[in-house]
Amino acid sequence: MNNGSWADQWDTAEPLPKPDKKKNGGSAAAKYGKKVGEGLGKTKAVATSGVNKVKEGTCVGFQWIKDKCKKTKN
């Protein structure tokens, strides 16, 4: 018996030829690449502002906890 897989045993068709790569697709790639780059810039700005809000909220929260601890000790 052959050591091939089940599919290899029953598949007698010739493998499909690989499609040729088109060389004229550079303009579309440049066009969409620019749009994707702009989108990533916007995403980065939104993420940065979100991180700053979380950072600020965390600082306020820790300060509140510190103030509560100081009140109970005094």
Predicted model as a PDB file, atoms N, CA, C, CB and O in Angstrom, pLDDT in the B-factor column:
MODEL        1                                                                  
ATOM      1  N   MET A   1       0.848  -1.190   0.000  1.00 49.00           N  
ATOM      2  CA  MET A   1       0.000   0.000   0.000  1.00 49.00           C  
ATOM      3  C   MET A   1       0.878   1.233   0.000  1.00 49.00           C  
ATOM      4  CB  MET A   1      -0.956   0.009   1.218  1.00 49.00           C  
ATOM      5  O   MET A   1       1.983   1.226   0.544  1.00 49.00           O  
ATOM      6  N   ASN A   2       0.388   2.266  -0.602  1.00 54.00           N  
ATOM      7  CA  ASN A   2       1.111   3.531  -0.716  1.00 54.00           C  
ATOM      8  C   ASN A   2       1.079   4.280   0.609  1.00 54.00           C  
ATOM      9  CB  ASN A   2       0.511   4.401  -1.835  1.00 54.00           C  
ATOM     10  O   ASN A   2       0.088   4.191   1.334  1.00 54.00           O  
ATOM     11  N   ASN A   3       2.115   5.001   0.940  1.00 65.00           N  
ATOM     12  CA  ASN A   3       2.142   5.767   2.182  1.00 65.00           C  
ATOM     13  C   ASN A   3       1.533   7.158   2.025  1.00 65.00           C  
ATOM     14  CB  ASN A   3       3.564   5.889   2.679  1.00 65.00           C  
ATOM     15  O   ASN A   3       1.636   7.966   2.948  1.00 65.00           O  
ATOM     16  N   GLY A   4       0.913   7.463   0.907  1.00 66.00           N  
ATOM     17  CA  GLY A   4       0.299   8.761   0.685  1.00 66.00           C  
ATOM     18  C   GLY A   4      -0.982   8.904   1.480  1.00 66.00           C  
ATOM     19  O   GLY A   4      -1.466   7.945   2.082  1.00 66.00           O  
ATOM     20  N   SER A   5      -1.521  10.103   1.478  1.00 72.00           N  
ATOM     21  CA  SER A   5      -2.765  10.353   2.210  1.00 72.00           C  
ATOM     22  C   SER A   5      -3.941   9.785   1.430  1.00 72.00           C  
ATOM     23  CB  SER A   5      -2.963  11.868   2.465  1.00 72.00           C  
ATOM     24  O   SER A   5      -3.799   9.364   0.282  1.00 72.00           O  
ATOM     25  N   TRP A   6      -5.105   9.780   2.071  1.00 70.00           N  
ATOM     26  CA  TRP A   6      -6.311   9.283   1.427  1.00 70.00           C  
ATOM     27  C   TRP A   6      -6.606  10.073   0.158  1.00 70.00           C  
ATOM     28  CB  TRP A   6      -7.501   9.356   2.389  1.00 70.00           C  
ATOM     29  O   TRP A   6      -6.971   9.502  -0.870  1.00 70.00           O  
ATOM     30  N   ALA A   7      -6.444  11.400   0.241  1.00 71.00           N  
ATOM     31  CA  ALA A   7      -6.719  12.242  -0.924  1.00 71.00           C  
ATOM     32  C   ALA A   7      -5.751  11.935  -2.059  1.00 71.00           C  
ATOM     33  CB  ALA A   7      -6.634  13.725  -0.546  1.00 71.00           C  
ATOM     34  O   ALA A   7      -6.141  11.956  -3.227  1.00 71.00           O  
ATOM     35  N   ASP A   8      -4.496  11.652  -1.732  1.00 68.00           N  
ATOM     36  CA  ASP A   8      -3.519  11.329  -2.770  1.00 68.00           C  
ATOM     37  C   ASP A   8      -3.865  10.010  -3.452  1.00 68.00           C  
ATOM     38  CB  ASP A   8      -2.106  11.260  -2.176  1.00 68.00           C  
ATOM     39  O   ASP A   8      -3.615   9.847  -4.646  1.00 68.00           O  
ATOM     40  N   GLN A   9      -4.428   9.085  -2.718  1.00 70.00           N  
ATOM     41  CA  GLN A   9      -4.764   7.783  -3.296  1.00 70.00           C  
ATOM     42  C   GLN A   9      -5.916   7.887  -4.278  1.00 70.00           C  
ATOM     43  CB  GLN A   9      -5.112   6.791  -2.199  1.00 70.00           C  
ATOM     44  O   GLN A   9      -5.933   7.177  -5.284  1.00 70.00           O  
ATOM     45  N   TRP A  10      -6.882   8.760  -4.006  1.00 70.00           N  
ATOM     46  CA  TRP A  10      -8.076   8.812  -4.824  1.00 70.00           C  
ATOM     47  C   TRP A  10      -8.096   9.957  -5.817  1.00 70.00           C  
ATOM     48  CB  TRP A  10      -9.258   8.904  -3.954  1.00 70.00           C  
ATOM     49  O   TRP A  10      -8.967   9.996  -6.686  1.00 70.00           O  
ATOM     50  N   ASP A  11      -7.180  10.873  -5.715  1.00 67.00           N  
ATOM     51  CA  ASP A  11      -7.151  12.007  -6.639  1.00 67.00           C  
ATOM     52  C   ASP A  11      -6.243  11.665  -7.809  1.00 67.00           C  
ATOM     53  CB  ASP A  11      -6.668  13.304  -5.924  1.00 67.00           C  
ATOM     54  O   ASP A  11      -5.021  11.606  -7.670  1.00 67.00           O  
ATOM     55  N   THR A  12      -6.860  11.439  -8.966  1.00 69.00           N  
ATOM     56  CA  THR A  12      -6.072  11.086 -10.147  1.00 69.00           C  
ATOM     57  C   THR A  12      -5.956  12.249 -11.120  1.00 69.00           C  
ATOM     58  CB  THR A  12      -6.688   9.890 -10.850  1.00 69.00           C  
ATOM     59  O   THR A  12      -5.292  12.126 -12.149  1.00 69.00           O  
ATOM     60  N   ALA A  13      -6.584  13.365 -10.816  1.00 70.00           N  
ATOM     61  CA  ALA A  13      -6.558  14.521 -11.712  1.00 70.00           C  
ATOM     62  C   ALA A  13      -5.188  15.202 -11.634  1.00 70.00           C  
ATOM     63  CB  ALA A  13      -7.691  15.527 -11.350  1.00 70.00           C  
ATOM     64  O   ALA A  13      -4.481  15.126 -10.629  1.00 70.00           O  
ATOM     65  N   GLU A  14      -4.855  15.851 -12.710  1.00 73.00           N  
ATOM     66  CA  GLU A  14      -3.611  16.621 -12.750  1.00 73.00           C  
ATOM     67  C   GLU A  14      -3.758  17.860 -11.874  1.00 73.00           C  
ATOM     68  CB  GLU A  14      -3.246  17.020 -14.210  1.00 73.00           C  
ATOM     69  O   GLU A  14      -4.851  18.422 -11.801  1.00 73.00           O  
ATOM     70  N   PRO A  15      -2.697  18.304 -11.210  1.00 71.00           N  
ATOM     71  CA  PRO A  15      -2.800  19.518 -10.404  1.00 71.00           C  
ATOM     72  C   PRO A  15      -3.124  20.729 -11.272  1.00 71.00           C  
ATOM     73  CB  PRO A  15      -1.500  19.757  -9.633  1.00 71.00           C  
ATOM     74  O   PRO A  15      -2.700  20.816 -12.425  1.00 71.00           O  
ATOM     75  N   LEU A  16      -3.873  21.650 -10.707  1.00 74.00           N  
ATOM     76  CA  LEU A  16      -4.252  22.858 -11.444  1.00 74.00           C  
ATOM     77  C   LEU A  16      -3.031  23.738 -11.659  1.00 74.00           C  
ATOM     78  CB  LEU A  16      -5.353  23.641 -10.693  1.00 74.00           C  
ATOM     79  O   LEU A  16      -2.183  23.850 -10.774  1.00 74.00           O  
ATOM     80  N   PRO A  17      -2.934  24.361 -12.822  1.00 76.00           N  
ATOM     81  CA  PRO A  17      -1.794  25.261 -13.049  1.00 76.00           C  
ATOM     82  C   PRO A  17      -1.933  26.518 -12.206  1.00 76.00           C  
ATOM     83  CB  PRO A  17      -1.681  25.633 -14.541  1.00 76.00           C  
ATOM     84  O   PRO A  17      -3.042  26.988 -11.954  1.00 76.00           O  
ATOM     85  N   LYS A  18      -0.818  27.051 -11.780  1.00 77.00           N  
ATOM     86  CA  LYS A  18      -0.827  28.272 -10.984  1.00 77.00           C  
ATOM     87  C   LYS A  18      -1.112  29.459 -11.885  1.00 77.00           C  
ATOM     88  CB  LYS A  18       0.515  28.462 -10.241  1.00 77.00           C  
ATOM     89  O   LYS A  18      -0.563  29.543 -12.984  1.00 77.00           O  
ATOM     90  N   PRO A  19      -1.973  30.391 -11.437  1.00 73.00           N  
ATOM     91  CA  PRO A  19      -2.274  31.567 -12.273  1.00 73.00           C  
ATOM     92  C   PRO A  19      -1.055  32.478 -12.376  1.00 73.00           C  
ATOM     93  CB  PRO A  19      -3.477  32.356 -11.696  1.00 73.00           C  
ATOM     94  O   PRO A  19      -0.267  32.603 -11.438  1.00 73.00           O  
ATOM     95  N   ASP A  20      -0.921  33.108 -13.541  1.00 70.00           N  
ATOM     96  CA  ASP A  20       0.174  34.054 -13.749  1.00 70.00           C  
ATOM     97  C   ASP A  20      -0.109  35.335 -12.987  1.00 70.00           C  
ATOM     98  CB  ASP A  20       0.373  34.350 -15.255  1.00 70.00           C  
ATOM     99  O   ASP A  20      -1.249  35.795 -12.923  1.00 70.00           O  
ATOM    100  N   LYS A  21       0.920  35.897 -12.419  1.00 67.00           N  
ATOM    101  CA  LYS A  21       0.768  37.167 -11.698  1.00 67.00           C  
ATOM    102  C   LYS A  21       0.732  38.304 -12.698  1.00 67.00           C  
ATOM    103  CB  LYS A  21       1.917  37.377 -10.673  1.00 67.00           C  
ATOM    104  O   LYS A  21       1.539  38.359 -13.626  1.00 67.00           O  
ATOM    105  N   LYS A  22      -0.210  39.208 -12.499  1.00 62.00           N  
ATOM    106  CA  LYS A  22      -0.319  40.369 -13.379  1.00 62.00           C  
ATOM    107  C   LYS A  22       0.668  41.428 -12.938  1.00 62.00           C  
ATOM    108  CB  LYS A  22      -1.757  40.934 -13.383  1.00 62.00           C  
ATOM    109  O   LYS A  22       0.868  41.639 -11.742  1.00 62.00           O  
ATOM    110  N   LYS A  23       1.270  42.078 -13.876  1.00 58.00           N  
ATOM    111  CA  LYS A  23       2.271  43.090 -13.556  1.00 58.00           C  
ATOM    112  C   LYS A  23       1.714  44.503 -13.619  1.00 58.00           C  
ATOM    113  CB  LYS A  23       3.442  42.968 -14.493  1.00 58.00           C  
ATOM    114  O   LYS A  23       2.423  45.449 -13.276  1.00 58.00           O  
ATOM    115  N   ASN A  24       0.477  44.677 -14.042  1.00 55.00           N  
ATOM    116  CA  ASN A  24      -0.076  46.023 -14.170  1.00 55.00           C  
ATOM    117  C   ASN A  24      -0.911  46.418 -12.950  1.00 55.00           C  
ATOM    118  CB  ASN A  24      -0.926  46.118 -15.430  1.00 55.00           C  
ATOM    119  O   ASN A  24      -1.646  47.402 -13.029  1.00 55.00           O  
ATOM    120  N   GLY A  25      -0.836  45.718 -11.855  1.00 53.00           N  
ATOM    121  CA  GLY A  25      -1.633  46.013 -10.679  1.00 53.00           C  
ATOM    122  C   GLY A  25      -0.979  47.003  -9.741  1.00 53.00           C  
ATOM    123  O   GLY A  25      -1.504  47.237  -8.652  1.00 53.00           O  
ATOM    124  N   GLY A  26       0.146  47.596 -10.114  1.00 57.00           N  
ATOM    125  CA  GLY A  26       0.866  48.500  -9.236  1.00 57.00           C  
ATOM    126  C   GLY A  26       0.101  49.770  -8.925  1.00 57.00           C  
ATOM    127  O   GLY A  26       0.195  50.288  -7.813  1.00 57.00           O  
ATOM    128  N   SER A  27      -0.652  50.280  -9.883  1.00 69.00           N  
ATOM    129  CA  SER A  27      -1.373  51.530  -9.647  1.00 69.00           C  
ATOM    130  C   SER A  27      -2.474  51.348  -8.605  1.00 69.00           C  
ATOM    131  CB  SER A  27      -1.971  52.052 -10.955  1.00 69.00           C  
ATOM    132  O   SER A  27      -2.679  52.221  -7.762  1.00 69.00           O  
ATOM    133  N   ALA A  28      -3.172  50.238  -8.656  1.00 71.00           N  
ATOM    134  CA  ALA A  28      -4.222  49.978  -7.675  1.00 71.00           C  
ATOM    135  C   ALA A  28      -3.616  49.792  -6.284  1.00 71.00           C  
ATOM    136  CB  ALA A  28      -5.041  48.732  -8.075  1.00 71.00           C  
ATOM    137  O   ALA A  28      -4.169  50.265  -5.291  1.00 71.00           O  
ATOM    138  N   ALA A  29      -2.489  49.108  -6.223  1.00 72.00           N  
ATOM    139  CA  ALA A  29      -1.838  48.891  -4.932  1.00 72.00           C  
ATOM    140  C   ALA A  29      -1.387  50.216  -4.328  1.00 72.00           C  
ATOM    141  CB  ALA A  29      -0.639  47.940  -5.086  1.00 72.00           C  
ATOM    142  O   ALA A  29      -1.515  50.425  -3.121  1.00 72.00           O  
ATOM    143  N   ALA A  30      -0.870  51.094  -5.144  1.00 74.00           N  
ATOM    144  CA  ALA A  30      -0.427  52.397  -4.646  1.00 74.00           C  
ATOM    145  C   ALA A  30      -1.626  53.219  -4.168  1.00 74.00           C  
ATOM    146  CB  ALA A  30       0.348  53.165  -5.744  1.00 74.00           C  
ATOM    147  O   ALA A  30      -1.557  53.897  -3.143  1.00 74.00           O  
ATOM    148  N   LYS A  31      -2.721  53.150  -4.922  1.00 74.00           N  
ATOM    149  CA  LYS A  31      -3.922  53.900  -4.569  1.00 74.00           C  
ATOM    150  C   LYS A  31      -4.485  53.433  -3.232  1.00 74.00           C  
ATOM    151  CB  LYS A  31      -4.980  53.758  -5.663  1.00 74.00           C  
ATOM    152  O   LYS A  31      -4.751  54.248  -2.348  1.00 74.00           O  
ATOM    153  N   TYR A  32      -4.665  52.133  -3.085  1.00 77.00           N  
ATOM    154  CA  TYR A  32      -5.229  51.607  -1.847  1.00 77.00           C  
ATOM    155  C   TYR A  32      -4.229  51.658  -0.708  1.00 77.00           C  
ATOM    156  CB  TYR A  32      -5.705  50.184  -2.051  1.00 77.00           C  
ATOM    157  O   TYR A  32      -4.621  51.799   0.450  1.00 77.00           O  
ATOM    158  N   GLY A  33      -2.954  51.548  -1.012  1.00 77.00           N  
ATOM    159  CA  GLY A  33      -1.936  51.655   0.021  1.00 77.00           C  
ATOM    160  C   GLY A  33      -1.958  53.028   0.676  1.00 77.00           C  
ATOM    161  O   GLY A  33      -1.779  53.151   1.888  1.00 77.00           O  
ATOM    162  N   LYS A  34      -2.180  54.055  -0.132  1.00 76.00           N  
ATOM    163  CA  LYS A  34      -2.252  55.417   0.403  1.00 76.00           C  
ATOM    164  C   LYS A  34      -3.477  55.560   1.307  1.00 76.00           C  
ATOM    165  CB  LYS A  34      -2.303  56.457  -0.749  1.00 76.00           C  
ATOM    166  O   LYS A  34      -3.391  56.150   2.384  1.00 76.00           O  
ATOM    167  N   LYS A  35      -4.611  55.021   0.869  1.00 76.00           N  
ATOM    168  CA  LYS A  35      -5.830  55.100   1.678  1.00 76.00           C  
ATOM    169  C   LYS A  35      -5.676  54.323   2.975  1.00 76.00           C  
ATOM    170  CB  LYS A  35      -7.032  54.573   0.893  1.00 76.00           C  
ATOM    171  O   LYS A  35      -6.126  54.777   4.028  1.00 76.00           O  
ATOM    172  N   VAL A  36      -5.050  53.166   2.910  1.00 78.00           N  
ATOM    173  CA  VAL A  36      -4.839  52.370   4.115  1.00 78.00           C  
ATOM    174  C   VAL A  36      -3.908  53.116   5.066  1.00 78.00           C  
ATOM    175  CB  VAL A  36      -4.257  50.977   3.761  1.00 78.00           C  
ATOM    176  O   VAL A  36      -4.118  53.107   6.279  1.00 78.00           O  
ATOM    177  N   GLY A  37      -2.886  53.759   4.520  1.00 75.00           N  
ATOM    178  CA  GLY A  37      -1.974  54.539   5.349  1.00 75.00           C  
ATOM    179  C   GLY A  37      -2.685  55.673   6.054  1.00 75.00           C  
ATOM    180  O   GLY A  37      -2.418  55.940   7.226  1.00 75.00           O  
ATOM    181  N   GLU A  38      -3.588  56.346   5.355  1.00 76.00           N  
ATOM    182  CA  GLU A  38      -4.365  57.422   5.972  1.00 76.00           C  
ATOM    183  C   GLU A  38      -5.266  56.861   7.073  1.00 76.00           C  
ATOM    184  CB  GLU A  38      -5.212  58.161   4.909  1.00 76.00           C  
ATOM    185  O   GLU A  38      -5.409  57.466   8.136  1.00 76.00           O  
ATOM    186  N   GLY A  39      -5.862  55.715   6.812  1.00 77.00           N  
ATOM    187  CA  GLY A  39      -6.730  55.083   7.811  1.00 77.00           C  
ATOM    188  C   GLY A  39      -5.948  54.681   9.049  1.00 77.00           C  
ATOM    189  O   GLY A  39      -6.440  54.813  10.170  1.00 77.00           O  
ATOM    190  N   LEU A  40      -4.741  54.195   8.849  1.00 82.00           N  
ATOM    191  CA  LEU A  40      -3.916  53.815   9.997  1.00 82.00           C  
ATOM    192  C   LEU A  40      -3.516  55.030  10.803  1.00 82.00           C  
ATOM    193  CB  LEU A  40      -2.673  53.061   9.541  1.00 82.00           C  
ATOM    194  O   LEU A  40      -3.408  54.955  12.027  1.00 82.00           O  
ATOM    195  N   GLY A  41      -3.293  56.152  10.131  1.00 81.00           N  
ATOM    196  CA  GLY A  41      -2.971  57.383  10.851  1.00 81.00           C  
ATOM    197  C   GLY A  41      -4.126  57.815  11.740  1.00 81.00           C  
ATOM    198  O   GLY A  41      -3.924  58.239  12.878  1.00 81.00           O  
ATOM    199  N   LYS A  42      -5.344  57.703  11.207  1.00 84.00           N  
ATOM    200  CA  LYS A  42      -6.530  58.048  11.995  1.00 84.00           C  
ATOM    201  C   LYS A  42      -6.696  57.076  13.158  1.00 84.00           C  
ATOM    202  CB  LYS A  42      -7.794  58.043  11.108  1.00 84.00           C  
ATOM    203  O   LYS A  42      -7.014  57.482  14.275  1.00 84.00           O  
ATOM    204  N   THR A  43      -6.482  55.813  12.892  1.00 87.00           N  
ATOM    205  CA  THR A  43      -6.606  54.800  13.944  1.00 87.00           C  
ATOM    206  C   THR A  43      -5.598  55.044  15.047  1.00 87.00           C  
ATOM    207  CB  THR A  43      -6.421  53.396  13.369  1.00 87.00           C  
ATOM    208  O   THR A  43      -5.914  54.911  16.229  1.00 87.00           O  
ATOM    209  N   LYS A  44      -4.389  55.401  14.660  1.00 89.00           N  
ATOM    210  CA  LYS A  44      -3.347  55.664  15.649  1.00 89.00           C  
ATOM    211  C   LYS A  44      -3.728  56.866  16.513  1.00 89.00           C  
ATOM    212  CB  LYS A  44      -1.990  55.906  14.955  1.00 89.00           C  
ATOM    213  O   LYS A  44      -3.513  56.851  17.725  1.00 89.00           O  
ATOM    214  N   ALA A  45      -4.286  57.898  15.899  1.00 89.00           N  
ATOM    215  CA  ALA A  45      -4.682  59.084  16.651  1.00 89.00           C  
ATOM    216  C   ALA A  45      -5.789  58.748  17.651  1.00 89.00           C  
ATOM    217  CB  ALA A  45      -5.146  60.194  15.695  1.00 89.00           C  
ATOM    218  O   ALA A  45      -5.751  59.199  18.796  1.00 89.00           O  
ATOM    219  N   VAL A  46      -6.767  57.965  17.224  1.00 91.00           N  
ATOM    220  CA  VAL A  46      -7.864  57.582  18.110  1.00 91.00           C  
ATOM    221  C   VAL A  46      -7.349  56.701  19.238  1.00 91.00           C  
ATOM    222  CB  VAL A  46      -8.968  56.853  17.325  1.00 91.00           C  
ATOM    223  O   VAL A  46      -7.742  56.874  20.392  1.00 91.00           O  
ATOM    224  N   ALA A  47      -6.477  55.765  18.914  1.00 92.00           N  
ATOM    225  CA  ALA A  47      -5.923  54.882  19.944  1.00 92.00           C  
ATOM    226  C   ALA A  47      -5.091  55.671  20.952  1.00 92.00           C  
ATOM    227  CB  ALA A  47      -5.065  53.780  19.302  1.00 92.00           C  
ATOM    228  O   ALA A  47      -5.147  55.402  22.152  1.00 92.00           O  
ATOM    229  N   THR A  48      -4.330  56.632  20.472  1.00 93.00           N  
ATOM    230  CA  THR A  48      -3.510  57.448  21.360  1.00 93.00           C  
ATOM    231  C   THR A  48      -4.376  58.255  22.309  1.00 93.00           C  
ATOM    232  CB  THR A  48      -2.611  58.377  20.553  1.00 93.00           C  
ATOM    233  O   THR A  48      -4.089  58.336  23.504  1.00 93.00           O  
ATOM    234  N   SER A  49      -5.438  58.851  21.778  1.00 94.00           N  
ATOM    235  CA  SER A  49      -6.316  59.631  22.662  1.00 94.00           C  
ATOM    236  C   SER A  49      -7.010  58.718  23.664  1.00 94.00           C  
ATOM    237  CB  SER A  49      -7.366  60.412  21.840  1.00 94.00           C  
ATOM    238  O   SER A  49      -7.211  59.108  24.814  1.00 94.00           O  
ATOM    239  N   GLY A  50      -7.378  57.516  23.249  1.00 95.00           N  
ATOM    240  CA  GLY A  50      -7.997  56.567  24.172  1.00 95.00           C  
ATOM    241  C   GLY A  50      -7.049  56.147  25.278  1.00 95.00           C  
ATOM    242  O   GLY A  50      -7.449  56.050  26.439  1.00 95.00           O  
ATOM    243  N   VAL A  51      -5.798  55.898  24.928  1.00 95.00           N  
ATOM    244  CA  VAL A  51      -4.805  55.521  25.935  1.00 95.00           C  
ATOM    245  C   VAL A  51      -4.584  56.666  26.914  1.00 95.00           C  
ATOM    246  CB  VAL A  51      -3.473  55.124  25.266  1.00 95.00           C  
ATOM    247  O   VAL A  51      -4.448  56.439  28.116  1.00 95.00           O  
ATOM    248  N   ASN A  52      -4.549  57.884  26.409  1.00 95.00           N  
ATOM    249  CA  ASN A  52      -4.365  59.039  27.296  1.00 95.00           C  
ATOM    250  C   ASN A  52      -5.533  59.178  28.266  1.00 95.00           C  
ATOM    251  CB  ASN A  52      -4.209  60.328  26.475  1.00 95.00           C  
ATOM    252  O   ASN A  52      -5.333  59.526  29.429  1.00 95.00           O  
ATOM    253  N   LYS A  53      -6.750  58.910  27.798  1.00 96.00           N  
ATOM    254  CA  LYS A  53      -7.919  58.982  28.680  1.00 96.00           C  
ATOM    255  C   LYS A  53      -7.853  57.907  29.756  1.00 96.00           C  
ATOM    256  CB  LYS A  53      -9.217  58.838  27.870  1.00 96.00           C  
ATOM    257  O   LYS A  53      -8.175  58.165  30.916  1.00 96.00           O  
ATOM    258  N   VAL A  54      -7.441  56.711  29.379  1.00 96.00           N  
ATOM    259  CA  VAL A  54      -7.320  55.627  30.360  1.00 96.00           C  
ATOM    260  C   VAL A  54      -6.240  55.970  31.376  1.00 96.00           C  
ATOM    261  CB  VAL A  54      -6.996  54.280  29.662  1.00 96.00           C  
ATOM    262  O   VAL A  54      -6.412  55.754  32.576  1.00 96.00           O  
ATOM    263  N   LYS A  55      -5.136  56.501  30.891  1.00 96.00           N  
ATOM    264  CA  LYS A  55      -4.028  56.870  31.777  1.00 96.00           C  
ATOM    265  C   LYS A  55      -4.474  57.941  32.777  1.00 96.00           C  
ATOM    266  CB  LYS A  55      -2.818  57.376  30.952  1.00 96.00           C  
ATOM    267  O   LYS A  55      -4.183  57.859  33.970  1.00 96.00           O  
ATOM    268  N   GLU A  56      -5.186  58.943  32.264  1.00 96.00           N  
ATOM    269  CA  GLU A  56      -5.675  60.020  33.132  1.00 96.00           C  
ATOM    270  C   GLU A  56      -6.677  59.488  34.149  1.00 96.00           C  
ATOM    271  CB  GLU A  56      -6.318  61.137  32.294  1.00 96.00           C  
ATOM    272  O   GLU A  56      -6.628  59.864  35.320  1.00 96.00           O  
ATOM    273  N   GLY A  57      -7.582  58.620  33.717  1.00 96.00           N  
ATOM    274  CA  GLY A  57      -8.564  58.041  34.623  1.00 96.00           C  
ATOM    275  C   GLY A  57      -7.920  57.182  35.696  1.00 96.00           C  
ATOM    276  O   GLY A  57      -8.362  57.173  36.845  1.00 96.00           O  
ATOM    277  N   THR A  58      -6.879  56.464  35.318  1.00 96.00           N  
ATOM    278  CA  THR A  58      -6.163  55.634  36.289  1.00 96.00           C  
ATOM    279  C   THR A  58      -5.486  56.501  37.339  1.00 96.00           C  
ATOM    280  CB  THR A  58      -5.124  54.750  35.583  1.00 96.00           C  
ATOM    281  O   THR A  58      -5.531  56.193  38.530  1.00 96.00           O  
ATOM    282  N   CYS A  59      -4.865  57.577  36.901  1.00 96.00           N  
ATOM    283  CA  CYS A  59      -4.208  58.486  37.844  1.00 96.00           C  
ATOM    284  C   CYS A  59      -5.217  59.095  38.815  1.00 96.00           C  
ATOM    285  CB  CYS A  59      -3.470  59.600  37.087  1.00 96.00           C  
ATOM    286  O   CYS A  59      -4.951  59.194  40.013  1.00 96.00           O  
ATOM    287  N   VAL A  60      -6.366  59.499  38.298  1.00 95.00           N  
ATOM    288  CA  VAL A  60      -7.414  60.068  39.148  1.00 95.00           C  
ATOM    289  C   VAL A  60      -7.908  59.015  40.136  1.00 95.00           C  
ATOM    290  CB  VAL A  60      -8.591  60.603  38.291  1.00 95.00           C  
ATOM    291  O   VAL A  60      -8.137  59.320  41.306  1.00 95.00           O  
ATOM    292  N   GLY A  61      -8.071  57.788  39.674  1.00 95.00           N  
ATOM    293  CA  GLY A  61      -8.533  56.717  40.549  1.00 95.00           C  
ATOM    294  C   GLY A  61      -7.546  56.424  41.663  1.00 95.00           C  
ATOM    295  O   GLY A  61      -7.949  56.264  42.816  1.00 95.00           O  
ATOM    296  N   PHE A  62      -6.265  56.353  41.344  1.00 95.00           N  
ATOM    297  CA  PHE A  62      -5.257  56.114  42.374  1.00 95.00           C  
ATOM    298  C   PHE A  62      -5.180  57.277  43.358  1.00 95.00           C  
ATOM    299  CB  PHE A  62      -3.891  55.882  41.733  1.00 95.00           C  
ATOM    300  O   PHE A  62      -4.997  57.074  44.558  1.00 95.00           O  
ATOM    301  N   GLN A  63      -5.319  58.477  42.851  1.00 94.00           N  
ATOM    302  CA  GLN A  63      -5.301  59.632  43.741  1.00 94.00           C  
ATOM    303  C   GLN A  63      -6.490  59.582  44.702  1.00 94.00           C  
ATOM    304  CB  GLN A  63      -5.320  60.942  42.927  1.00 94.00           C  
ATOM    305  O   GLN A  63      -6.344  59.905  45.881  1.00 94.00           O  
ATOM    306  N   TRP A  64      -7.659  59.184  44.214  1.00 94.00           N  
ATOM    307  CA  TRP A  64      -8.843  59.051  45.055  1.00 94.00           C  
ATOM    308  C   TRP A  64      -8.609  58.016  46.154  1.00 94.00           C  
ATOM    309  CB  TRP A  64     -10.065  58.661  44.205  1.00 94.00           C  
ATOM    310  O   TRP A  64      -8.969  58.229  47.312  1.00 94.00           O  
ATOM    311  N   ILE A  65      -7.992  56.879  45.767  1.00 94.00           N  
ATOM    312  CA  ILE A  65      -7.695  55.830  46.762  1.00 94.00           C  
ATOM    313  C   ILE A  65      -6.707  56.350  47.798  1.00 94.00           C  
ATOM    314  CB  ILE A  65      -7.127  54.560  46.074  1.00 94.00           C  
ATOM    315  O   ILE A  65      -6.873  56.108  48.993  1.00 94.00           O  
ATOM    316  N   LYS A  66      -5.684  57.060  47.346  1.00 92.00           N  
ATOM    317  CA  LYS A  66      -4.696  57.630  48.291  1.00 92.00           C  
ATOM    318  C   LYS A  66      -5.359  58.599  49.266  1.00 92.00           C  
ATOM    319  CB  LYS A  66      -3.566  58.357  47.523  1.00 92.00           C  
ATOM    320  O   LYS A  66      -5.076  58.592  50.464  1.00 92.00           O  
ATOM    321  N   ASP A  67      -6.249  59.432  48.724  1.00 92.00           N  
ATOM    322  CA  ASP A  67      -6.947  60.398  49.589  1.00 92.00           C  
ATOM    323  C   ASP A  67      -7.815  59.676  50.616  1.00 92.00           C  
ATOM    324  CB  ASP A  67      -7.816  61.358  48.742  1.00 92.00           C  
ATOM    325  O   ASP A  67      -7.859  60.090  51.775  1.00 92.00           O  
ATOM    326  N   LYS A  68      -8.498  58.619  50.225  1.00 90.00           N  
ATOM    327  CA  LYS A  68      -9.341  57.846  51.145  1.00 90.00           C  
ATOM    328  C   LYS A  68      -8.489  57.189  52.235  1.00 90.00           C  
ATOM    329  CB  LYS A  68     -10.141  56.770  50.372  1.00 90.00           C  
ATOM    330  O   LYS A  68      -8.887  57.149  53.399  1.00 90.00           O  
ATOM    331  N   CYS A  69      -7.319  56.678  51.852  1.00 89.00           N  
ATOM    332  CA  CYS A  69      -6.441  56.040  52.835  1.00 89.00           C  
ATOM    333  C   CYS A  69      -5.893  57.055  53.817  1.00 89.00           C  
ATOM    334  CB  CYS A  69      -5.290  55.317  52.138  1.00 89.00           C  
ATOM    335  O   CYS A  69      -5.775  56.760  55.006  1.00 89.00           O  
ATOM    336  N   LYS A  70      -5.558  58.240  53.348  1.00 86.00           N  
ATOM    337  CA  LYS A  70      -5.043  59.296  54.231  1.00 86.00           C  
ATOM    338  C   LYS A  70      -6.108  59.756  55.217  1.00 86.00           C  
ATOM    339  CB  LYS A  70      -4.544  60.491  53.406  1.00 86.00           C  
ATOM    340  O   LYS A  70      -5.786  60.047  56.369  1.00 86.00           O  
ATOM    341  N   LYS A  71      -7.359  59.829  54.801  1.00 80.00           N  
ATOM    342  CA  LYS A  71      -8.448  60.270  55.671  1.00 80.00           C  
ATOM    343  C   LYS A  71      -8.664  59.289  56.815  1.00 80.00           C  
ATOM    344  CB  LYS A  71      -9.740  60.434  54.868  1.00 80.00           C  
ATOM    345  O   LYS A  71      -8.954  59.706  57.937  1.00 80.00           O  
ATOM    346  N   THR A  72      -8.525  57.976  56.547  1.00 73.00           N  
ATOM    347  CA  THR A  72      -8.761  56.996  57.593  1.00 73.00           C  
ATOM    348  C   THR A  72      -7.603  56.940  58.591  1.00 73.00           C  
ATOM    349  CB  THR A  72      -8.987  55.628  56.979  1.00 73.00           C  
ATOM    350  O   THR A  72      -7.809  56.573  59.747  1.00 73.00           O  
ATOM    351  N   LYS A  73      -6.408  57.293  58.167  1.00 68.00           N  
ATOM    352  CA  LYS A  73      -5.250  57.267  59.045  1.00 68.00           C  
ATOM    353  C   LYS A  73      -5.199  58.509  59.927  1.00 68.00           C  
ATOM    354  CB  LYS A  73      -3.971  57.149  58.228  1.00 68.00           C  
ATOM    355  O   LYS A  73      -4.699  58.440  61.049  1.00 68.00           O  
ATOM    356  N   ASN A  74      -5.693  59.615  59.455  1.00 60.00           N  
ATOM    357  CA  ASN A  74      -5.615  60.880  60.206  1.00 60.00           C  
ATOM    358  C   ASN A  74      -6.755  61.031  61.137  1.00 60.00           C  
ATOM    359  CB  ASN A  74      -5.575  62.059  59.283  1.00 60.00           C  
ATOM    360  O   ASN A  74      -6.846  62.034  61.844  1.00 60.00           O  
TER     361      ASN A  74                                                      
ENDMDL                                                                          
END                                                                             
